[in-house]
Amino acid sequence: MKPTESQILQDLISGFDSIKDPIIERKKLYLLNELLFLILCATISGYSSWETIVDFGEAKLEWLRKYLRYENGKTP
């Protein structure tokens, strides 16, 4: 049986779990897997600067939240 898009993306995200986040816990606004997922999706979609990646994240926040919480994300 062919995996669904959701299953593929969840598998991708779970691969981020083994990466240690060096940022001090009290200074984090976003979890490392949220940042990596956003950057990967934005880059695949053709965005390459930090500013455009942020724009992508704000525009696609509802879609991104299908996979991760993004509790500190702002709804556009």
Backbone as XML, in Angstrom:
<?xml version="1.0"?>
<chain id="A" units="angstrom">
  <residue number="1" name="MET">
    <atom name="N" x="0.841" y="-1.181" z="0.000"/>
    <atom name="CA" x="0.000" y="0.000" z="0.000"/>
    <atom name="C" x="0.888" y="1.248" z="0.000"/>
  </residue>
  <residue number="2" name="LYS">
    <atom name="N" x="0.554" y="2.168" z="-0.844"/>
    <atom name="CA" x="1.324" y="3.403" z="-0.983"/>
    <atom name="C" x="1.066" y="4.326" z="0.219"/>
  </residue>
  <residue number="3" name="PRO">
    <atom name="N" x="2.147" y="4.863" z="0.838"/>
    <atom name="CA" x="1.949" y="5.765" z="1.978"/>
    <atom name="C" x="1.317" y="7.087" z="1.542"/>
  </residue>
  <residue number="4" name="THR">
    <atom name="N" x="0.540" y="7.673" z="2.444"/>
    <atom name="CA" x="-0.084" y="8.957" z="2.153"/>
    <atom name="C" x="0.915" y="10.088" z="2.363"/>
  </residue>
  <residue number="5" name="GLU">
    <atom name="N" x="0.573" y="11.270" z="1.854"/>
    <atom name="CA" x="1.422" y="12.442" z="2.066"/>
    <atom name="C" x="1.641" y="12.672" z="3.554"/>
  </residue>
  <residue number="6" name="SER">
    <atom name="N" x="0.594" y="12.547" z="4.328"/>
    <atom name="CA" x="0.679" y="12.766" z="5.773"/>
    <atom name="C" x="1.645" y="11.773" z="6.422"/>
  </residue>
  <residue number="7" name="GLN">
    <atom name="N" x="1.583" y="10.515" z="6.033"/>
    <atom name="CA" x="2.481" y="9.509" z="6.593"/>
    <atom name="C" x="3.931" y="9.806" z="6.231"/>
  </residue>
  <residue number="8" name="ILE">
    <atom name="N" x="4.159" y="10.203" z="5.005"/>
    <atom name="CA" x="5.515" y="10.528" z="4.557"/>
    <atom name="C" x="6.071" y="11.702" z="5.358"/>
  </residue>
  <residue number="9" name="LEU">
    <atom name="N" x="5.250" y="12.744" z="5.530"/>
    <atom name="CA" x="5.708" y="13.920" z="6.272"/>
    <atom name="C" x="5.916" y="13.599" z="7.745"/>
  </residue>
  <residue number="10" name="GLN">
    <atom name="N" x="5.063" y="12.778" z="8.338"/>
    <atom name="CA" x="5.256" y="12.385" z="9.739"/>
    <atom name="C" x="6.544" y="11.578" z="9.902"/>
  </residue>
  <residue number="11" name="ASP">
    <atom name="N" x="6.847" y="10.705" z="8.948"/>
    <atom name="CA" x="8.102" y="9.952" z="8.985"/>
    <atom name="C" x="9.300" y="10.896" z="8.880"/>
  </residue>
  <residue number="12" name="LEU">
    <atom name="N" x="9.198" y="11.880" z="8.015"/>
    <atom name="CA" x="10.259" y="12.869" z="7.857"/>
    <atom name="C" x="10.480" y="13.622" z="9.167"/>
  </residue>
  <residue number="13" name="ILE">
    <atom name="N" x="9.406" y="14.080" z="9.769"/>
    <atom name="CA" x="9.492" y="14.829" z="11.023"/>
    <atom name="C" x="10.080" y="13.967" z="12.135"/>
  </residue>
  <residue number="14" name="SER">
    <atom name="N" x="9.685" y="12.713" z="12.200"/>
    <atom name="CA" x="10.209" y="11.838" z="13.253"/>
    <atom name="C" x="11.720" y="11.633" z="13.095"/>
  </residue>
  <residue number="15" name="GLY">
    <atom name="N" x="12.215" y="11.773" z="11.881"/>
    <atom name="CA" x="13.661" y="11.703" z="11.660"/>
    <atom name="C" x="14.418" y="12.839" z="12.322"/>
  </residue>
  <residue number="16" name="PHE">
    <atom name="N" x="13.749" y="13.956" z="12.559"/>
    <atom name="CA" x="14.382" y="15.091" z="13.231"/>
    <atom name="C" x="14.575" y="14.839" z="14.718"/>
  </residue>
  <residue number="17" name="ASP">
    <atom name="N" x="13.862" y="13.877" z="15.292"/>
    <atom name="CA" x="13.913" y="13.632" z="16.730"/>
    <atom name="C" x="15.302" y="13.255" z="17.225"/>
  </residue>
  <residue number="18" name="SER">
    <atom name="N" x="16.113" y="12.680" z="16.381"/>
    <atom name="CA" x="17.449" y="12.253" z="16.808"/>
    <atom name="C" x="18.467" y="13.399" z="16.799"/>
  </residue>
  <residue number="19" name="ILE">
    <atom name="N" x="18.087" y="14.565" z="16.315"/>
    <atom name="CA" x="18.992" y="15.715" z="16.267"/>
    <atom name="C" x="18.898" y="16.478" z="17.574"/>
  </residue>
  <residue number="20" name="LYS">
    <atom name="N" x="20.037" y="16.663" z="18.238"/>
    <atom name="CA" x="20.069" y="17.365" z="19.520"/>
    <atom name="C" x="19.974" y="18.871" z="19.282"/>
  </residue>
  <residue number="21" name="ASP">
    <atom name="N" x="19.093" y="19.521" z="20.027"/>
    <atom name="CA" x="18.907" y="20.970" z="19.921"/>
    <atom name="C" x="19.857" y="21.666" z="20.891"/>
  </residue>
  <residue number="22" name="PRO">
    <atom name="N" x="20.799" y="22.477" z="20.385"/>
    <atom name="CA" x="21.777" y="23.130" z="21.257"/>
    <atom name="C" x="21.256" y="24.401" z="21.947"/>
  </residue>
  <residue number="23" name="ILE">
    <atom name="N" x="20.065" y="24.841" z="21.614"/>
    <atom name="CA" x="19.543" y="26.088" z="22.168"/>
    <atom name="C" x="19.081" y="25.868" z="23.606"/>
  </residue>
  <residue number="24" name="ILE">
    <atom name="N" x="19.389" y="26.819" z="24.484"/>
    <atom name="CA" x="18.982" y="26.758" z="25.882"/>
    <atom name="C" x="17.462" y="26.743" z="25.958"/>
  </residue>
  <residue number="25" name="GLU">
    <atom name="N" x="16.928" y="25.847" z="26.754"/>
    <atom name="CA" x="15.481" y="25.608" z="26.824"/>
    <atom name="C" x="14.682" y="26.885" z="27.049"/>
  </residue>
  <residue number="26" name="ARG">
    <atom name="N" x="15.102" y="27.740" z="27.956"/>
    <atom name="CA" x="14.317" y="28.935" z="28.293"/>
    <atom name="C" x="14.328" y="29.991" z="27.183"/>
  </residue>
  <residue number="27" name="LYS">
    <atom name="N" x="15.216" y="29.846" z="26.210"/>
    <atom name="CA" x="15.309" y="30.809" z="25.116"/>
    <atom name="C" x="14.588" y="30.365" z="23.856"/>
  </residue>
  <residue number="28" name="LYS">
    <atom name="N" x="14.005" y="29.186" z="23.876"/>
    <atom name="CA" x="13.365" y="28.631" z="22.681"/>
    <atom name="C" x="11.984" y="29.224" z="22.470"/>
  </residue>
  <residue number="29" name="LEU">
    <atom name="N" x="11.721" y="29.653" z="21.258"/>
    <atom name="CA" x="10.366" y="30.019" z="20.854"/>
    <atom name="C" x="9.729" y="28.871" z="20.069"/>
  </residue>
  <residue number="30" name="TYR">
    <atom name="N" x="10.570" y="28.131" z="19.363"/>
    <atom name="CA" x="10.094" y="27.027" z="18.530"/>
    <atom name="C" x="10.952" y="25.796" z="18.796"/>
  </residue>
  <residue number="31" name="LEU">
    <atom name="N" x="10.347" y="24.650" z="18.686"/>
    <atom name="CA" x="11.093" y="23.407" z="18.799"/>
    <atom name="C" x="11.947" y="23.234" z="17.547"/>
  </residue>
  <residue number="32" name="LEU">
    <atom name="N" x="13.058" y="22.545" z="17.698"/>
    <atom name="CA" x="13.966" y="22.340" z="16.568"/>
    <atom name="C" x="13.252" y="21.650" z="15.405"/>
  </residue>
  <residue number="33" name="ASN">
    <atom name="N" x="12.415" y="20.649" z="15.691"/>
    <atom name="CA" x="11.743" y="19.956" z="14.585"/>
    <atom name="C" x="10.781" y="20.892" z="13.844"/>
  </residue>
  <residue number="34" name="GLU">
    <atom name="N" x="10.195" y="21.878" z="14.536"/>
    <atom name="CA" x="9.346" y="22.866" z="13.870"/>
    <atom name="C" x="10.166" y="23.726" z="12.913"/>
  </residue>
  <residue number="35" name="LEU">
    <atom name="N" x="11.326" y="24.161" z="13.371"/>
    <atom name="CA" x="12.191" y="24.989" z="12.517"/>
    <atom name="C" x="12.692" y="24.207" z="11.308"/>
  </residue>
  <residue number="36" name="LEU">
    <atom name="N" x="13.149" y="22.987" z="11.550"/>
    <atom name="CA" x="13.676" y="22.183" z="10.445"/>
    <atom name="C" x="12.595" y="21.865" z="9.417"/>
  </residue>
  <residue number="37" name="PHE">
    <atom name="N" x="11.402" y="21.536" z="9.896"/>
    <atom name="CA" x="10.298" y="21.226" z="8.974"/>
    <atom name="C" x="9.931" y="22.458" z="8.146"/>
  </residue>
  <residue number="38" name="LEU">
    <atom name="N" x="9.830" y="23.604" z="8.794"/>
    <atom name="CA" x="9.525" y="24.849" z="8.087"/>
    <atom name="C" x="10.585" y="25.157" z="7.040"/>
  </residue>
  <residue number="39" name="ILE">
    <atom name="N" x="11.855" y="25.102" z="7.428"/>
    <atom name="CA" x="12.944" y="25.424" z="6.506"/>
    <atom name="C" x="12.965" y="24.461" z="5.325"/>
  </residue>
  <residue number="40" name="LEU">
    <atom name="N" x="12.779" y="23.181" z="5.595"/>
    <atom name="CA" x="12.773" y="22.194" z="4.518"/>
    <atom name="C" x="11.618" y="22.440" z="3.545"/>
  </residue>
  <residue number="41" name="CYS">
    <atom name="N" x="10.418" y="22.633" z="4.078"/>
    <atom name="CA" x="9.251" y="22.862" z="3.218"/>
    <atom name="C" x="9.387" y="24.148" z="2.409"/>
  </residue>
  <residue number="42" name="ALA">
    <atom name="N" x="9.864" y="25.205" z="3.050"/>
    <atom name="CA" x="10.034" y="26.483" z="2.354"/>
    <atom name="C" x="11.100" y="26.370" z="1.268"/>
  </residue>
  <residue number="43" name="THR">
    <atom name="N" x="12.190" y="25.697" z="1.579"/>
    <atom name="CA" x="13.279" y="25.551" z="0.601"/>
    <atom name="C" x="12.824" y="24.732" z="-0.606"/>
  </residue>
  <residue number="44" name="ILE">
    <atom name="N" x="12.120" y="23.649" z="-0.355"/>
    <atom name="CA" x="11.596" y="22.832" z="-1.452"/>
    <atom name="C" x="10.637" y="23.651" z="-2.311"/>
  </residue>
  <residue number="45" name="SER">
    <atom name="N" x="9.933" y="24.591" z="-1.682"/>
    <atom name="CA" x="8.969" y="25.436" z="-2.389"/>
    <atom name="C" x="9.611" y="26.627" z="-3.087"/>
  </residue>
  <residue number="46" name="GLY">
    <atom name="N" x="10.936" y="26.733" z="-3.007"/>
    <atom name="CA" x="11.639" y="27.764" z="-3.753"/>
    <atom name="C" x="12.039" y="28.995" z="-2.964"/>
  </residue>
  <residue number="47" name="TYR">
    <atom name="N" x="11.824" y="29.000" z="-1.662"/>
    <atom name="CA" x="12.203" y="30.153" z="-0.837"/>
    <atom name="C" x="13.622" y="29.947" z="-0.335"/>
  </residue>
  <residue number="48" name="SER">
    <atom name="N" x="14.439" y="31.004" z="-0.389"/>
    <atom name="CA" x="15.843" y="30.800" z="-0.056"/>
    <atom name="C" x="16.409" y="31.776" z="0.979"/>
  </residue>
  <residue number="49" name="SER">
    <atom name="N" x="15.764" y="32.885" z="1.216"/>
    <atom name="CA" x="16.281" y="33.818" z="2.229"/>
    <atom name="C" x="15.483" y="33.647" z="3.516"/>
  </residue>
  <residue number="50" name="TRP">
    <atom name="N" x="16.074" y="34.063" z="4.630"/>
    <atom name="CA" x="15.372" y="33.956" z="5.910"/>
    <atom name="C" x="14.051" y="34.720" z="5.873"/>
  </residue>
  <residue number="51" name="GLU">
    <atom name="N" x="14.054" y="35.869" z="5.246"/>
    <atom name="CA" x="12.833" y="36.684" z="5.185"/>
    <atom name="C" x="11.717" y="35.960" z="4.438"/>
  </residue>
  <residue number="52" name="THR">
    <atom name="N" x="12.055" y="35.338" z="3.317"/>
    <atom name="CA" x="11.020" y="34.645" z="2.540"/>
    <atom name="C" x="10.587" y="33.351" z="3.219"/>
  </residue>
  <residue number="53" name="ILE">
    <atom name="N" x="11.492" y="32.725" z="3.966"/>
    <atom name="CA" x="11.121" y="31.527" z="4.726"/>
    <atom name="C" x="10.130" y="31.902" z="5.826"/>
  </residue>
  <residue number="54" name="VAL">
    <atom name="N" x="10.366" y="33.025" z="6.481"/>
    <atom name="CA" x="9.412" y="33.517" z="7.491"/>
    <atom name="C" x="8.067" y="33.808" z="6.832"/>
  </residue>
  <residue number="55" name="ASP">
    <atom name="N" x="8.098" y="34.462" z="5.690"/>
    <atom name="CA" x="6.847" y="34.751" z="4.965"/>
    <atom name="C" x="6.106" y="33.460" z="4.619"/>
  </residue>
  <residue number="56" name="PHE">
    <atom name="N" x="6.844" y="32.472" z="4.149"/>
    <atom name="CA" x="6.250" y="31.168" z="3.834"/>
    <atom name="C" x="5.597" y="30.577" z="5.083"/>
  </residue>
  <residue number="57" name="GLY">
    <atom name="N" x="6.313" y="30.599" z="6.200"/>
    <atom name="CA" x="5.791" y="30.052" z="7.448"/>
    <atom name="C" x="4.515" y="30.737" z="7.894"/>
  </residue>
  <residue number="58" name="GLU">
    <atom name="N" x="4.476" y="32.043" z="7.771"/>
    <atom name="CA" x="3.274" y="32.782" z="8.163"/>
    <atom name="C" x="2.112" y="32.477" z="7.222"/>
  </residue>
  <residue number="59" name="ALA">
    <atom name="N" x="2.404" y="32.380" z="5.935"/>
    <atom name="CA" x="1.351" y="32.111" z="4.955"/>
    <atom name="C" x="0.829" y="30.674" z="5.045"/>
  </residue>
  <residue number="60" name="LYS">
    <atom name="N" x="1.678" y="29.752" z="5.435"/>
    <atom name="CA" x="1.320" y="28.328" z="5.458"/>
    <atom name="C" x="1.145" y="27.787" z="6.879"/>
  </residue>
  <residue number="61" name="LEU">
    <atom name="N" x="0.972" y="28.668" z="7.846"/>
    <atom name="CA" x="0.901" y="28.247" z="9.243"/>
    <atom name="C" x="-0.186" y="27.207" z="9.488"/>
  </residue>
  <residue number="62" name="GLU">
    <atom name="N" x="-1.345" y="27.406" z="8.928"/>
    <atom name="CA" x="-2.434" y="26.443" z="9.126"/>
    <atom name="C" x="-2.034" y="25.066" z="8.598"/>
  </residue>
  <residue number="63" name="TRP">
    <atom name="N" x="-1.408" y="25.019" z="7.433"/>
    <atom name="CA" x="-0.960" y="23.741" z="6.863"/>
    <atom name="C" x="0.139" y="23.133" z="7.728"/>
  </residue>
  <residue number="64" name="LEU">
    <atom name="N" x="1.110" y="23.943" z="8.162"/>
    <atom name="CA" x="2.194" y="23.445" z="8.998"/>
    <atom name="C" x="1.664" y="22.849" z="10.296"/>
  </residue>
  <residue number="65" name="ARG">
    <atom name="N" x="0.608" y="23.445" z="10.836"/>
    <atom name="CA" x="0.021" y="22.960" z="12.090"/>
    <atom name="C" x="-0.714" y="21.630" z="11.930"/>
  </residue>
  <residue number="66" name="LYS">
    <atom name="N" x="-0.874" y="21.149" z="10.734"/>
    <atom name="CA" x="-1.415" y="19.799" z="10.541"/>
    <atom name="C" x="-0.405" y="18.759" z="11.034"/>
  </residue>
  <residue number="67" name="TYR">
    <atom name="N" x="0.869" y="19.152" z="11.082"/>
    <atom name="CA" x="1.945" y="18.215" z="11.389"/>
    <atom name="C" x="2.645" y="18.512" z="12.713"/>
  </residue>
  <residue number="68" name="LEU">
    <atom name="N" x="2.750" y="19.782" z="13.083"/>
    <atom name="CA" x="3.406" y="20.181" z="14.333"/>
    <atom name="C" x="2.623" y="21.325" z="14.963"/>
  </residue>
  <residue number="69" name="ARG">
    <atom name="N" x="2.884" y="21.619" z="16.225"/>
    <atom name="CA" x="2.046" y="22.573" z="16.964"/>
    <atom name="C" x="2.287" y="24.036" z="16.606"/>
  </residue>
  <residue number="70" name="TYR">
    <atom name="N" x="3.504" y="24.451" z="16.451"/>
    <atom name="CA" x="3.827" y="25.865" z="16.173"/>
    <atom name="C" x="3.036" y="26.786" z="17.106"/>
  </residue>
  <residue number="71" name="GLU">
    <atom name="N" x="3.152" y="26.525" z="18.407"/>
    <atom name="CA" x="2.395" y="27.282" z="19.403"/>
    <atom name="C" x="2.659" y="28.781" z="19.361"/>
  </residue>
  <residue number="72" name="ASN">
    <atom name="N" x="3.871" y="29.178" z="19.004"/>
    <atom name="CA" x="4.217" y="30.595" z="18.985"/>
    <atom name="C" x="4.051" y="31.221" z="17.610"/>
  </residue>
  <residue number="73" name="GLY">
    <atom name="N" x="3.475" y="30.487" z="16.680"/>
    <atom name="CA" x="3.244" y="31.031" z="15.340"/>
    <atom name="C" x="2.140" y="32.072" z="15.359"/>
  </residue>
  <residue number="74" name="LYS">
    <atom name="N" x="2.278" y="33.040" z="14.484"/>
    <atom name="CA" x="1.268" y="34.080" z="14.363"/>
    <atom name="C" x="0.390" y="33.781" z="13.155"/>
  </residue>
  <residue number="75" name="THR">
    <atom name="N" x="-0.874" y="33.856" z="13.333"/>
    <atom name="CA" x="-1.780" y="33.679" z="12.206"/>
    <atom name="C" x="-1.790" y="34.951" z="11.376"/>
  </residue>
  <residue number="76" name="PRO">
    <atom name="N" x="-1.577" y="34.833" z="10.050"/>
    <atom name="CA" x="-1.509" y="36.056" z="9.227"/>
    <atom name="C" x="-2.822" y="36.802" z="9.188"/>
  </residue>
</chain>
